[in-house]
Amino acid sequence: MPLIEVKTMDVAQKPKRNLFMKCWNWLKQRKLLTFAFLFISVGTIGARTLLTDFNTIDIMEFRIPVANGQWVEADLYKPKSATEANKAPCVIVVPGFQRTKESTPNMSLELARRGLVTITIDPSAQGDSSASFASQAATTEGYGLFAMVDYVYSTPNMNYVDKTKIGATGHSAGGNAAIRGAAYFGVEAIDLGRPSKLHSIYVTGYVLTLTQLTVAQMRSNVGIDYPLYDEGAYRNVNAGTAGVRDADMRYAAESIALVNSGLAMNSAPTINQVEIGRLYGSPFNYSLRQVNNSPVLHAFQPYDSGATAKMVDFFELAFDMDFTIAATNQTYLVKEVFQGLLLVGMALFIFGFGAALLKSSFFKSIKRPLPERSKAPRGWDKALFWIAYGISVLVACFAFVPMAQTSITLFPEANNGVQTWVFPARMTNAVLLWALLGGTIGFILFFGIYLLRGKKNEASLEPLKISFGNLMKTLLFGITVLAAFYAVVYLVFYLFQVDPRFLFISARAIDYTKILLISLMYIPLFFVFYISNSIRVNMSMRHQGWSEGKSVIIAILGNSIGLILILVLQYSVFAATGQVLWKDEWLFVNLVFGLIPMMMILPVYNRFFYNRSGNVYLGAIITCLIFIIMTLSNTVIYIPL
């Protein structure tokens, strides 16, 4: 009898073991996918654990309607300690320009860990929030902050929030929203003769709107932290000790006006110099003022633990709380590392899934034999190669800012924040023009050198030939990889509320309606650059005697040196003079921080897929689709949706 039972169990379990072994063998044959899933799993679990602070914070997405049929999208971080019987203060976080609600864990997570209900919004025209019809969205709406404050204050749903202690914070443009909010609700409080709905605000990376009129209207506790090395400080009122406008908040008219506004509420003597870090006034009558001056660059302030600690300390004092977690005890940077691992996993997924797909019977027809390598350039040919290489680097460097300037005049609606269907992604427009110019010059250099010396070096244009059917199938291949990529991104986000990101790069779960519509506008034009890059990487840098590593490294440097040089010039001048080289375009220059990593990995993808398919279009299509949709999902888009 036992023998029969054992035999029956073997039969029942055998198909399961066979299925497991088939999956295991499939993964073993596809090591890239195995490593991809390993990085994705570790990154997701680690990020989720820290995002919820070891399951002490509940997180959910929600949306509120605003004027003119528009809406504001938000993430709610609710500590489990916040209940109707134990109400907690609430802080609304407004990300900066070009940032989304997932990009501010230094504020949202660190405050929620300390028992504060935190709401992070997507500012107007960013992330999943709609664009605003207002011409001055910051002044009249706070990029959605005003509506969210009113909602939290009046809704009975958030019965776990102390409605007398609603705060706001934000970096850069998000800080401007907080300033505008304090003034807006301050005027309302004066008119109604009651305390402001906005109890306290903390502003980082922004002081431009701290005018005498604005600070006089505030009836909130206010703290600011302006980076000592902020690239935008040339716009400040402060003339500095050498006549150069700088970020020294001790003598800045903006910080002095802010502090004096609080002192005036207590009939205290005014000052003409601010003591950095000092607490002025009292949190109990909304006159508390504090000015910090963290020694960081503008773009890196959200990743500075010292700056984050100052923000935490301010709200602890402003809300009259006693946090059990020290301000220096921070986990958001570790969470960033785990999400970086998730991003690496998604990068490997593109390699692994694409390689596996190429082995399918349907797509094998797009593969073709790799052509013979061309002769290594020597003599005049070698000089031509490096001259063309140098021209590409110089164009990448010195064309970027002029193209940014051109985008301002070529796309006036987007540049002025007006809703439009014509290239509505303001900052991406600058990159688009730069890419179009760079791709076009790349084509000219490639075909020019081929006509001059190509036949002598046994170079061939054969890889450019492709039938219409195979081109369409190659496009379908790229769309399939794109769909699989975002299917994983969505699954991870849906289950765990985390997405692949690190510093300035992210592959967030996209709003299909908005992103897919405008991607049809941008991708065809961006493809000029991507196919040009693939042709140069695979046909101009694939020579006899050159190792694969040498070819790829030369391609990586060719893609990135020009962009790195932009930052070198910008910050060398900044270090020497106290002001950046490109002043009015400094926000465009900041885009380069995110462009460099993507441009460095681009030749790797192009070479990977070319070596496995002999198809020069394949890598270009895959990278163009994924990279541009990633870019569009993390930028300001003034579309009428």
C-alpha positions in Angstrom: 0.0 0.0 0.0 2.8 2.6 0.9 4.5 1.7 -2.4 1.3 2.5 -4.4 0.9 5.8 -2.5 4.5 6.8 -3.1 4.2 6.0 -6.8 1.0 8.1 -7.1 2.7 11.1 -5.5 5.6 10.8 -7.9 3.2 10.8 -10.9 1.3 13.8 -9.5 4.5 15.8 -8.8 6.5 14.8 -11.9 4.8 17.4 -14.2 5.5 20.1 -11.6 9.2 19.1 -11.4 9.4 18.9 -15.1 7.9 22.4 -15.4 10.3 23.7 -12.8 13.3 22.2 -14.5 12.2 23.6 -17.9 12.0 27.0 -16.3 15.3 26.6 -14.6 17.0 25.4 -17.8 15.5 28.2 -19.8 16.9 30.7 -17.3 20.3 29.1 -17.2 20.5 29.5 -21.0 19.5 33.1 -20.6 21.9 34.3 -17.9 21.2 38.0 -18.6 17.5 37.5 -17.8 18.4 35.6 -14.7 20.6 38.4 -13.5 18.0 40.9 -14.5 15.3 39.2 -12.3 17.8 39.0 -9.5 18.5 42.7 -9.5 14.8 43.5 -10.0 13.8 41.3 -7.0 16.5 42.6 -4.6 15.9 46.2 -5.7 12.2 45.9 -5.4 12.1 44.2 -2.0 14.7 46.5 -0.5 13.1 49.7 -1.8 9.6 48.6 -0.7 10.8 47.7 2.8 12.3 51.1 3.2 9.5 53.0 1.5 7.0 51.6 4.1 9.6 52.0 6.8 9.4 48.3 7.6 5.6 48.2 7.2 4.9 51.1 9.5 3.6 53.4 6.7 0.7 52.8 4.4 1.0 54.2 0.9 -1.7 54.9 -1.7 -2.3 57.0 -4.8 -5.2 59.3 -5.1 -6.4 62.2 -7.3 -8.4 65.3 -6.6 -10.4 67.4 -9.1 -9.5 71.1 -9.5 -10.8 74.0 -11.5 -11.7 73.7 -15.2 -11.9 69.9 -15.2 -8.2 69.5 -14.3 -6.8 67.3 -11.6 -3.9 66.8 -9.2 -2.3 63.4 -8.7 -0.8 62.5 -5.4 0.8 59.8 -3.2 -0.3 59.6 0.4 2.1 58.4 3.1 0.1 57.5 6.2 1.9 56.4 9.3 0.0 53.6 11.0 0.4 55.6 14.2 -1.9 58.3 12.7 -5.5 57.6 13.7 -8.7 59.5 14.6 -7.7 59.2 18.2 -4.1 60.1 17.6 -4.2 62.8 14.9 -0.9 63.7 13.1 0.2 66.9 11.3 0.3 66.7 7.5 2.9 68.0 5.2 2.3 68.4 1.5 5.4 68.0 -0.7 5.7 69.8 -4.1 8.5 68.4 -6.3 10.6 70.8 -8.3 10.7 71.6 -12.0 11.0 68.4 -14.1 10.4 66.2 -11.1 7.5 63.9 -10.1 6.0 62.7 -6.8 8.2 59.7 -6.7 11.3 61.8 -6.7 11.1 63.4 -3.2 11.7 60.6 -0.6 14.1 63.0 1.2 11.0 64.9 2.3 8.0 62.5 2.0 9.6 59.4 3.5 11.7 61.0 6.1 8.7 63.0 7.5 6.4 60.0 7.4 8.9 57.9 9.3 8.6 60.4 12.1 4.8 60.2 12.3 3.7 62.9 10.0 1.1 62.3 7.3 2.8 63.2 4.1 1.2 63.9 0.7 3.4 64.3 -2.4 1.8 65.8 -5.4 2.7 65.8 -9.1 2.9 69.5 -9.9 0.8 70.9 -12.7 1.9 69.6 -16.1 4.3 67.1 -14.5 3.9 63.4 -13.9 0.2 62.3 -13.9 -1.3 65.7 -13.0 -3.0 67.7 -15.7 -1.6 70.9 -17.0 -3.1 74.1 -15.7 -5.1 76.7 -17.7 -3.6 79.4 -15.5 -0.9 81.5 -17.1 0.8 81.9 -13.7 0.2 78.4 -12.2 2.7 79.0 -9.3 1.2 82.3 -8.2 -2.5 81.4 -8.5 -2.5 77.7 -7.8 0.9 76.7 -6.3 1.2 74.0 -9.1 -1.7 72.3 -7.3 -0.7 72.9 -3.7 -3.5 75.3 -2.9 -6.2 72.8 -4.0 -4.5 70.0 -1.9 -4.3 72.2 1.2 -8.0 73.1 0.9 -8.8 69.4 0.3 -6.9 68.2 3.4 -8.3 71.0 5.5 -12.0 70.4 4.6 -12.3 66.7 3.8 -13.8 64.4 6.5 -12.0 61.5 5.0 -8.6 62.4 6.5 -9.9 62.2 10.1 -6.4 61.1 11.2 -4.9 64.5 10.3 -4.6 67.4 12.7 -6.2 70.1 10.5 -4.6 72.9 12.6 -1.1 71.7 11.6 -1.0 71.5 7.8 2.5 72.2 6.3 4.1 72.4 2.9 7.6 71.9 1.6 9.3 71.7 -1.8 12.5 72.1 -3.7 13.2 74.7 -6.4 9.9 75.4 -8.2 8.3 73.3 -5.5 9.7 75.7 -2.9 8.2 78.6 -4.9 4.8 76.8 -4.6 5.2 76.7 -0.8 6.1 80.4 -0.7 3.1 81.3 -2.8 0.9 79.0 -0.6 2.0 80.7 2.6 1.2 84.1 1.1 -2.1 83.0 -0.5 -3.4 81.4 2.7 -1.9 84.2 4.8 -4.1 86.8 2.9 -7.1 84.5 3.4 -6.3 84.3 7.2 -6.0 88.0 7.5 -9.3 88.6 5.7 -11.2 86.0 7.8 -9.5 86.8 11.1 -8.4 83.3 11.8 -5.2 81.2 11.6 -3.8 80.3 8.2 -4.7 76.9 6.9 -1.0 76.5 6.1 0.7 76.3 9.5 4.3 75.9 8.4 6.4 75.8 5.3 10.0 74.8 4.5 11.6 75.9 1.2 14.7 74.5 -0.4 16.5 75.9 -3.4 14.4 79.0 -4.0 14.2 82.5 -2.7 13.2 84.7 -5.7 9.6 85.3 -4.6 10.5 86.2 -1.0 9.7 89.8 -1.7 8.7 92.4 0.9 5.0 92.1 -0.2 5.0 88.3 -0.2 6.6 87.9 3.3 4.3 90.5 4.7 1.3 88.4 3.7 2.6 85.2 5.3 1.0 83.9 8.5 2.9 80.7 8.6 6.1 79.5 10.2 8.8 79.6 7.5 12.1 78.0 7.1 14.4 78.1 4.0 17.5 76.4 3.0 19.2 77.9 -0.1 22.2 76.1 -1.4 25.4 78.0 -0.9 26.5 76.9 -4.4 23.2 77.4 -6.2 23.8 78.0 -9.9 20.7 80.2 -10.1 22.0 82.6 -7.5 22.9 85.2 -10.1 19.2 86.1 -10.2 19.0 87.0 -6.5 18.9 90.5 -5.1 22.0 90.1 -3.0 25.0 91.8 -4.7 27.6 90.0 -2.6 30.8 91.4 -1.2 32.5 91.7 -4.6 29.6 93.0 -6.5 28.7 89.5 -7.7 25.3 88.1 -7.0 25.7 85.1 -4.9 23.9 82.6 -2.6 25.2 83.9 0.7 22.0 84.2 2.7 23.6 86.2 5.5 23.3 89.4 3.4 20.5 88.4 1.0 17.6 90.9 0.8 15.3 87.9 0.5 16.4 86.2 3.7 16.6 89.5 5.6 13.0 90.4 4.5 11.8 86.9 5.6 13.3 87.1 9.1 12.2 90.7 9.6 8.6 89.7 8.7 8.6 87.3 11.7 10.2 89.8 14.0 7.6 92.4 13.0 4.9 90.1 14.2 6.4 90.2 17.7 7.3 94.0 17.5 10.9 93.0 17.8 13.8 95.1 16.4 14.6 94.2 12.7 18.0 93.0 11.5 20.3 93.8 8.5 22.2 90.5 8.6 20.9 87.0 9.1 22.5 84.5 11.4 22.5 81.2 9.5 20.6 78.4 11.3 19.3 80.7 14.1 15.7 80.4 15.1 13.9 83.7 15.1 10.4 84.3 16.5 8.0 81.6 17.9 6.2 78.6 16.4 3.2 79.4 18.5 2.2 82.6 16.8 3.4 81.6 13.3 6.4 84.0 13.5 9.1 81.3 13.5 11.8 82.1 10.9 14.9 80.1 10.0 17.5 80.5 7.2 19.9 77.7 6.3 22.6 77.8 3.7 23.7 74.2 3.0 27.0 73.9 1.0 25.6 72.0 -2.0 24.7 72.6 -5.7 21.1 73.2 -6.6 20.5 69.9 -8.3 22.1 67.8 -5.5 20.3 69.4 -2.5 17.6 66.7 -2.4 20.3 64.1 -2.0 22.2 65.9 0.8 21.6 64.3 4.2 22.6 67.4 6.0 20.0 69.5 4.2 17.4 66.8 4.9 18.2 66.8 8.6 17.6 70.6 8.7 14.2 70.2 7.1 13.3 67.4 9.6 14.4 69.6 12.6 12.4 72.5 11.4 9.1 70.7 11.2 9.8 69.0 14.6 10.1 72.5 16.2 7.3 74.2 14.1 4.8 71.5 14.9 5.9 71.3 18.6 6.7 67.6 18.3 9.3 65.3 19.8 10.5 62.9 17.1 11.8 59.6 18.4 14.0 59.2 15.3 17.0 61.5 15.1 17.2 63.9 12.1 20.4 62.3 11.0 18.8 58.8 10.9 17.8 58.7 7.3 16.9 55.8 5.0 15.9 57.5 1.8 19.4 57.3 0.2 19.6 53.6 0.9 16.1 53.3 -0.7 17.6 55.2 -3.7 20.4 52.6 -4.0 17.8 49.8 -4.0 15.8 51.5 -6.7 19.1 51.9 -8.5 19.5 48.1 -8.4 16.0 47.9 -9.8 17.0 50.2 -12.6 20.1 48.1 -13.4 17.8 45.1 -13.4 15.5 46.7 -16.0 18.6 47.7 -18.1 19.7 44.0 -18.1 16.1 43.0 -18.9 16.3 44.8 -22.2 19.5 42.8 -23.0 18.1 39.5 -21.8 14.6 39.7 -23.2 15.8 41.1 -26.5 18.3 38.3 -26.9 15.7 35.6 -26.0 13.2 37.2 -28.5 15.8 37.0 -31.3 15.8 33.2 -30.9 12.1 33.0 -31.6 11.1 31.6 -35.0 9.0 34.7 -35.8 11.8 37.2 -35.4 14.7 35.2 -36.7 14.2 36.5 -40.2 15.3 40.0 -39.2 18.8 38.5 -38.4 21.5 38.6 -41.0 25.2 37.6 -41.0 27.6 40.1 -39.6 29.7 41.7 -42.4 33.5 41.6 -42.4 35.2 44.2 -40.3 36.6 47.1 -42.3 40.3 47.8 -42.3 41.6 49.7 -39.3 42.2 53.3 -40.3 45.8 54.3 -40.9 47.6 57.4 -42.1 45.2 59.8 -43.7 42.2 57.5 -42.9 43.2 57.5 -39.3 43.4 61.3 -39.3 39.9 61.5 -41.0 38.5 59.2 -38.3 39.7 61.2 -35.4 38.8 64.5 -37.1 35.2 63.3 -37.5 35.3 62.0 -33.9 36.4 65.4 -32.6 33.8 67.2 -34.7 31.1 65.1 -33.2 32.4 65.8 -29.7 32.6 69.5 -30.2 29.1 69.6 -31.8 27.7 67.7 -28.9 29.2 70.3 -26.5 28.8 73.6 -28.2 25.5 73.0 -29.9 23.6 72.1 -26.8 23.0 75.6 -25.4 22.3 77.2 -28.8 19.7 74.5 -29.5 18.2 75.2 -26.1 17.9 78.9 -27.0 16.4 78.0 -30.4 13.8 75.8 -28.7 12.6 78.8 -26.7 11.8 80.8 -29.9 10.7 77.8 -32.0 8.2 76.5 -29.4 6.9 79.6 -27.7 3.7 78.0 -26.3 5.5 75.3 -24.4 8.2 77.7 -23.3 5.6 80.0 -21.8 3.6 77.2 -20.1 0.7 77.4 -22.5 -1.2 74.2 -23.1 -0.5 73.1 -26.7 -0.6 70.0 -28.9 2.5 71.2 -30.8 5.6 69.8 -29.1 4.4 70.5 -25.5 7.4 69.1 -23.7 9.3 72.3 -23.0 12.7 71.0 -21.8 12.7 68.0 -24.1 12.3 70.3 -27.1 15.9 71.6 -26.4 17.2 68.0 -26.3 15.3 67.2 -29.5 16.8 70.0 -31.5 20.3 69.1 -30.2 19.8 65.4 -31.1 18.5 66.3 -34.6 21.5 68.4 -35.3 23.9 65.9 -33.9 22.3 63.0 -35.8 22.3 64.9 -39.0 26.0 65.9 -38.7 26.7 62.3 -37.8 25.2 61.2 -41.1 27.1 63.8 -43.1 30.4 62.7 -41.5 29.7 59.0 -42.1 28.7 59.2 -45.7 31.2 61.9 -46.5 34.1 59.7 -45.2 32.6 56.7 -47.0 32.6 58.5 -50.3 36.1 59.7 -49.8 37.8 56.6 -48.4 35.2 53.9 -47.9 35.9 51.6 -50.8 39.7 51.8 -50.2 39.1 50.4 -46.7 36.7 47.8 -47.9 33.9 49.4 -46.0 30.4 48.4 -47.1 27.0 49.9 -46.9 25.4 46.5 -47.1 24.2 46.6 -43.4 21.9 49.6 -44.3 19.9 47.5 -46.8 16.7 46.0 -45.4 13.4 45.0 -46.9 10.3 46.8 -46.0 8.9 43.7 -44.4 11.9 43.1 -42.2 12.0 46.8 -41.3 8.4 46.5 -40.1 9.2 43.3 -38.2 12.2 45.1 -36.6 9.9 47.9 -35.5 7.5 45.3 -34.1 10.5 43.7 -32.3 11.3 47.0 -30.7 7.6 47.6 -29.7 7.5 44.1 -28.1 10.6 44.8 -26.1 9.2 48.2 -25.0 5.9 46.6 -24.0 7.6 43.9 -22.0 9.9 46.5 -20.3 6.9 48.6 -19.2 4.9 45.5 -18.3 7.5 44.7 -15.7 7.7 48.3 -14.6 3.9 48.4 -14.1 3.8 45.1 -12.4 6.5 46.2 -9.9 4.8 49.5 -9.3 1.3 48.1 -9.0 2.4 45.5 -6.4 5.1 47.4 -4.5 4.7 51.2 -5.3 8.3 51.5 -6.4 9.9 52.1 -9.8 13.3 51.9 -11.3 15.2 55.2 -10.6 18.5 56.6 -9.5 19.2 60.3 -9.1 18.2 61.9 -12.4 17.1 58.8 -14.3 13.9 56.9 -13.8 11.5 54.6 -15.7 8.3 55.5 -13.9 4.9 53.9 -14.7 3.6 56.2 -17.4 0.2 57.8 -18.1 -0.5 55.9 -21.4 -3.0 58.5 -22.7 -0.6 61.4 -22.4 2.8 59.8 -23.1 1.8 57.6 -26.0 0.1 60.6 -27.8 3.1 62.9 -27.6 5.6 60.1 -28.2 4.2 59.8 -31.7 5.3 63.4 -32.2 8.8 63.1 -30.7 10.1 59.6 -31.4 10.3 59.9 -35.3 12.5 63.0 -35.0 14.6 61.6 -32.2 15.2 58.5 -34.3 17.4 60.5 -36.6 19.9 60.7 -33.7 19.5 57.1 -32.6 20.0 55.5 -36.0 22.9 57.8 -36.8 24.5 56.7 -33.5 23.9 53.0 -34.3 25.4 53.4 -37.8 28.5 55.1 -36.5 29.0 52.7 -33.6 28.5 49.6 -35.7 29.9 50.6 -39.1 32.5 53.3 -38.3 34.0 51.8 -35.2 34.1 48.1 -36.1 37.6 47.6 -37.5 40.0 44.7 -38.0 42.4 44.5 -35.0 40.1 46.4 -32.7 38.8 44.4 -29.8 35.2 44.6 -29.0 36.0 46.4 -25.7 38.1 49.0 -27.5 35.4 49.7 -30.0 32.7 50.1 -27.4 34.8 52.3 -25.1 35.7 54.6 -28.0 32.0 54.8 -28.8 31.0 55.5 -25.2 33.6 58.3 -25.0 32.4 59.8 -28.3 28.8 59.9 -27.0 29.7 61.4 -23.6 32.8 63.6 -23.7 31.0 66.5 -25.3 28.3 66.4 -22.6 30.9 66.0 -19.8 32.7 69.0 -21.3 29.5 71.1 -20.9 29.6 70.4 -17.2 33.3 71.0 -16.9 33.0 74.4 -18.6 29.9 75.4 -16.6 31.3 74.5 -13.2 34.9 75.6 -13.8 33.7 79.1 -14.5 31.4 78.8 -11.5 34.3 77.8 -9.3 36.5 80.6 -10.6 33.9 83.5 -10.7 31.0 82.5 -8.5 28.6 82.5 -11.5 28.0 79.8 -14.1 29.0 80.2 -17.7 25.5 79.7 -19.1 23.3 81.7 -16.8 19.8 81.9 -18.4 20.2 78.4 -19.7 21.4 76.8 -16.4 18.3 74.7 -16.1 18.9 73.3 -19.6 22.5 72.6 -18.6 21.2 70.6 -15.6 19.5 68.2 -18.0 23.0 67.1 -18.9 23.3 65.3 -15.6 20.6 62.8 -16.7 21.7 62.7 -20.4 25.3 61.5 -19.8 24.4 58.1 -18.3 21.9 57.4 -21.1 24.4 58.5 -23.8 27.0 56.3 -22.3 24.9 53.1 -22.3 23.5 53.8 -25.8 26.5 52.4 -27.8 26.5 49.3 -25.6 22.9 48.5 -26.5 23.5 49.3 -30.2 26.6 47.0 -30.3 24.9 44.3 -28.3 21.9 43.9 -30.7 24.0 44.4 -33.8 26.4 41.6 -32.8 23.5 39.2 -32.3 21.4 40.2 -35.3 23.6 42.0 -37.9 20.6 44.5 -38.0 21.8 48.0 -37.6 18.3 49.3 -37.1 17.4 47.0 -34.2 19.3 48.6 -31.3 18.4 52.1 -32.5 14.7 51.3 -32.5 14.7 49.6 -29.1 16.7 52.4 -27.4 14.8 55.2 -29.1 11.4 53.8 -28.0 12.4 53.1 -24.4 14.7 56.1 -23.7 12.4 58.7 -25.2 9.3 57.4 -23.4 11.4 57.4 -20.2 12.3 61.0 -20.9 8.8 62.1 -21.7 7.4 60.6 -18.5 9.8 62.6 -16.4 9.4 66.1 -17.9 7.1 69.1 -18.0 4.4 68.6 -20.6 1.9 71.3 -21.4 -0.7 69.2 -23.1 -4.4 69.9 -22.9 -5.1 66.8 -20.9 
